[in-house]
Amino acid sequence: MSGMQDYGSRISDPNSRKMGTFSYLPQLTDDELRKQVEYIVSKGWNPAIEHTEPENMRSNFWYMWKLPMFGETDVDAIFNEIEMCKKANPGNHVRLVGYDNFKQSQGTSMVVHRAEMKA
């Protein structure tokens, strides 16, 4: 036995596919997710919310939910936008992105809601 862990991700099983930061870890609790959003805010990154259909999850291009939340520091406002996106797009995955405006890149990106996928 090699001692390596098999994460059970299979092309044939859409529900096992991994995508983005934290996807190999258990689902983040609300408190853990709040800490990640607080980190984005503490770094001065601009949060943005994106969504896509499960069959397009591997695409680099997800739909943007409104404009990025430039300068937003209220964690509850960010969570409120995530919830509104989930309600408006119930069959889609939802991703939170933290844009670093100094480096002109994404500081982080994580799926915050994973829609049910059909096998």
ZALO-711939 format. One record per residue: residue in one letter; x, y, z of N, C-alpha, C in turn. Coordinates in steps of 0.001 Angstrom, whole numbers, plus 500000, padded with zeros to 6 digits. Last residue first. Layout:
BEGIN
   rest      n.x      n.y      n.z     ca.x     ca.y     ca.z      c.x      c.y      c.z
      A        X        Y        Z        X        Y        Z        X        Y        Z
...
***
This chain:
BEGIN
   rest      n.x      n.y      n.z     ca.x     ca.y     ca.z      c.x      c.y      c.z
      A   473554   512414   487645   474574   511474   487155   474391   511149   485706
      K   473068   515795   488318   472478   514542   487854   473577   513663   487286
      M   473861   517604   491243   474162   517237   489863   473512   515905   489535
      E   473058   520410   493180   472907   518967   492969   473127   518670   491507
      A   475552   522981   493492   474221   522503   493123   474226   520989   492996
      R   477351   524312   496020   477447   523299   494963   476058   522747   494696
      H   478635   527299   497018   477401   526516   496923   477542   525570   495745
      V   481127   528293   496913   480435   528438   498195   479080   527728   498205
      V   484233   527723   495607   482816   527400   495418   482168   527448   496787
      M   486599   530378   495475   486105   529152   496111   484626   528959   495810
      S   489572   532118   495093   488317   531739   494446   487865   530432   495075
      T   491830   534871   495570   491259   533574   495919   489972   533355   495141
      G   492856   536893   494081   493572   536508   495296   493114   535143   495768
      Q   493149   537367   490672   492332   536789   491730   493230   536443   492907
      S   494763   540505   489820   494500   539073   489670   493532   538621   490756
      Q   496237   542878   490248   495390   542712   489065   495129   541234   488767
      K   497560   543540   492486   498232   542567   491620   497453   542309   490338
      F   495624   545351   493415   497022   545771   493277   497788   544833   492337
      N   493184   544105   493650   493299   545180   492664   494731   545698   492514
      D   492284   540930   493802   493350   541771   494338   493612   542885   493320
      Y   489116   539600   494320   490022   540225   493351   491001   541148   494050
      G   487822   536674   495281   488400   537868   495879   489422   538437   494912
      V   484777   535028   494571   486118   535401   494119   486551   536638   494883
      L   482648   532331   495018   483076   533623   495547   484519   533851   495125
      R   480193   530631   493110   481601   530792   493475   481830   532210   493977
      V   477717   528194   492800   478017   529597   493093   479434   529671   493634
      H   475995   526165   490418   477062   526309   491407   477305   527802   491600
      N   472396   526163   489903   473782   526497   489550   474730   526418   490737
      G   469714   525991   490358   470376   524809   489810   471840   525024   489493
      P   468878   528532   491292   468881   527364   492189   469596   526131   491660
      N   469355   531465   491049   469940   530434   490178   470024   529111   490928
      A   468232   532991   493015   467925   533350   491622   468390   532281   490638
      K   469345   531832   495299   467896   531799   495108   467515   532084   493660
      K   472092   532387   494921   471628   530998   495036   470130   530893   494760
      C   472012   535194   494957   472465   534494   493757   471980   533050   493764
      M   471198   535637   497593   470354   536099   496489   470726   535402   495181
      E   473424   534545   498963   472097   533944   499115   471162   534363   497989
      I   475412   536361   498161   475559   534930   497859   474192   534253   497920
      E   474390   538703   499293   474482   538589   497831   474643   537135   497401
      N   474684   538037   502009   473356   538325   501474   473352   538197   499949
      F   477459   537875   502237   476655   536661   502401   475249   536853   501840
      I   477986   540619   501886   478529   539644   500935   477737   538341   501015
      A   476757   541664   504133   476288   542094   502812   476768   541117   501739
      D   478331   540520   506149   476919   540130   506029   476336   540533   504675
      V   480747   541870   505804   480687   540429   505537   479246   539966   505356
      D   481471   544818   504500   480438   544222   505341   480269   542753   504949
      T   483093   545985   502681   483743   545465   503887   482752   544798   504838
      E   483619   546667   499297   482677   546143   500303   483440   545550   501474
      G   485146   547582   497163   485270   548249   498458   484349   547735   499545
      F   483003   546292   494781   484181   547132   495002   484124   547825   496362
      M   481875   543608   494075   481465   544461   495202   482648   545327   495633
      P   481400   543250   490547   482155   542983   491776   481775   544005   492844
      L   477897   543305   489485   479290   543734   489377   480050   543300   490612
      K   475897   540282   489181   476061   541728   489335   477518   542107   489084
      W   477555   537502   488863   476346   537946   489553   476567   539415   489895
      M   478833   536315   485842   479041   537201   486979   477682   537602   487547
      Y   479178   532950   484864   478390   534179   484807   478680   535027   486037
      W   482496   531787   484112   481236   531652   484832   480492   532979   484684
      F   484935   530418   482282   484031   531552   482258   482718   531212   482932
      N   486313   528114   482232   486958   529247   482895   486013   530421   483036
      S   484427   525144   482915   484733   526287   482057   485423   527387   482871
      R   483553   523252   484612   484977   523219   484278   485391   524368   483364
      M   480777   523598   484767   481619   523954   485913   483111   523987   485594
      N   478713   523082   483071   479741   524021   482612   480755   524373   483698
      E   476917   521484   484371   477591   520908   483209   478686   521818   482651
      P   475918   523243   486385   476846   522149   486718   477583   521578   485513
      E   476039   526683   485394   475343   525407   485402   476349   524300   485707
      T   477364   529223   487611   477286   528504   486335   476497   527219   486513
      H   478373   532390   489011   477586   531153   489017   477614   530520   487633
      E   480046   534625   491296   479835   534061   489967   479003   532791   490104
      I   480804   537584   492975   480076   536320   493006   479802   535898   491569
      A   483546   539198   494536   482640   539063   493407   482010   537681   493482
      P   485306   541495   496642   484566   540249   496430   483682   540329   495192
      N   488462   542805   496477   487086   543088   496095   486347   541776   495837
      W   490675   542881   499290   490282   542365   497990   488808   542678   497735
      G   491699   543524   501722   491318   544629   500855   490922   544184   499462
      K   492140   541556   503513   493201   541774   502533   492904   542968   501621
      S   489715   541504   504851   490899   542008   505567   492078   542283   504629
      V   488039   540298   502940   487822   541702   503310   489076   542283   503968
      I   489127   537706   502966   489058   538471   501713   488932   539960   502017
      Y   488658   537078   505684   490026   537151   505170   490067   537967   503875
      E   485889   536980   505739   486576   537988   506553   488019   538164   506082
      V   485559   534730   504131   485071   536022   503646   485736   537152   504434
      Q   486665   532831   505859   487265   533038   504542   486834   534385   503957
      K   484918   533001   508020   486335   533351   508214   487036   533589   506882
      R   482592   532029   506805   482632   533421   507279   484081   533868   507474
      L   483323   529358   506493   483138   530189   505306   483186   531672   505678
      E   483322   528606   509175   484562   528517   508391   484476   529384   507133
      D   480594   528997   509789   481632   529758   510505   482959   529750   509741
      D   479361   527146   508078   479071   528567   507931   480132   529432   508614
      T   481892   524766   507047   480740   525163   507853   480498   526645   507613
      L   482815   523373   503902   483054   524347   504958   481764   524621   505727
      Q   482948   519912   503240   482234   521167   503042   482502   522110   504215
      P   486323   518572   503455   484876   518510   503719   484251   519892   503496
      L   488504   519163   500613   488209   519156   502041   486719   518945   502245
      Y   488817   519548   497993   489211   518227   498492   488992   518099   499993
      S   488130   522183   497556   487228   521149   497055   487602   519744   497521
      F   489672   524401   498290   488964   523667   499343   488131   522496   498839
      T   489512   525939   495120   490068   525936   496465   489131   525207   497420
      G   488213   523924   492334   488637   525100   493086   489187   524834   494473
      M   486483   521025   492245   486643   522292   491553   487049   523380   492536
      K   485986   517567   491543   486540   518609   492389   486705   519896   491586
      R   483319   515261   491292   484307   516130   490640   484709   517280   491549
      S   481282   513759   492258   482586   513598   492910   483634   514552   492354
      N   479049   514123   490732   479015   514630   492099   480362   514519   492809
      P   479589   512785   488296   479631   514245   488351   479653   514818   489771
      D   481379   510119   487638   480489   510532   488731   480552   512051   488887
      S   483239   509683   485668   481928   509072   485486   480914   509488   486560
      I   485515   510847   486680   484860   511498   485543   483439   510968   485396
      R   485828   510929   490186   485732   510134   488973   485002   510920   487891
      S   487470   511023   493175   486939   511866   492109   486982   511081   490811
      G   488561   509831   495465   487311   509334   494918   486686   510229   493862
      Y   490973   510333   496617   489885   511256   496908   488572   510873   496250
      D   493136   508236   498223   492359   508362   497003   491139   509217   497325
      Q   496243   508889   499721   494792   508876   499856   494133   509059   498500
      M   499067   506736   499966   498421   507907   499363   496908   507770   499481
      G   500150   504424   500813   499919   505439   501825   499284   506710   501269
      S   500554   502207   499177   501413   503373   498998   501248   504430   500078
      M   500850   498821   500000   500000   500000   500000   500889   501233   500000
***
